[in-house]
Amino acid sequence: MNINSRQLKWVKAVVWMSCLTPLGRLCYKGFTGDLGANPIEFITLSTGTWTLTFLLVTLSITPLRKLTRQFWLIKLRRLTGLFAFFYGCLHFTTYIWLDKFFDLQDVLKDVSKRPFITAGFLAFVLLIPLAATSTAGAIRRLGGRRWQQLHSLVYVSATAGVVHFWWKVKADTRVPAMYAAALTLLFAARLALWALRRTKVHGTAAG
């Protein structure tokens, strides 16, 4: 099933509004002084969880498209992926600006000595080349196969992000555990789709 271009524009508009809603909520809470006793911690947690959320949404589009045969869903993948990078940038900016005041030596010390910061830094750095090569022009220059191989790094980034979250909270791991379970399910779906594709290829070759 497909939808026409006009319907797709409306869908994209709704997705844009939905993706910007967490930022709007955060800004509203900031203006009304409702960020809690530790505003920096609140902003850091909010931007971090939304980064992970949009990463998982992006990863879910391909299996969902194939299972439901709603092929137009693929047109939303770049949008949600870029929003994951956007919230990742806000998360990183909150850390390096509001927490570290651009003290690069302190940041490097954190990255080298605190494992959860190392994992978070890795997750963010891996998103940079993915965002930079998200255009149609980049796909043409890299070639489809190399582009797909590069963008498989999103799974590494998401894994590092979940580890970062898990190690940061330390005690109450219920929320990061939910993210870990969702990511594990997406890994399983990707593996199942790969196995199914291999079976079809071998079946065709044998026939």
PECORHU-V958903 format. One record per helix or strand. SS is the DSSP state (A for helix, B for strand). FROM is the first residue (numbers start at 0). TO is the last residue. If there is no record, write none. Layout:
ss=SS from=FROM to=TO
ss=SS from=FROM to=TO
This chain:
ss=A from=4 to=30
ss=A from=38 to=67
ss=A from=70 to=98
ss=A from=103 to=112
ss=A from=114 to=131
ss=A from=135 to=141
ss=A from=143 to=150
ss=A from=152 to=168
ss=A from=173 to=205
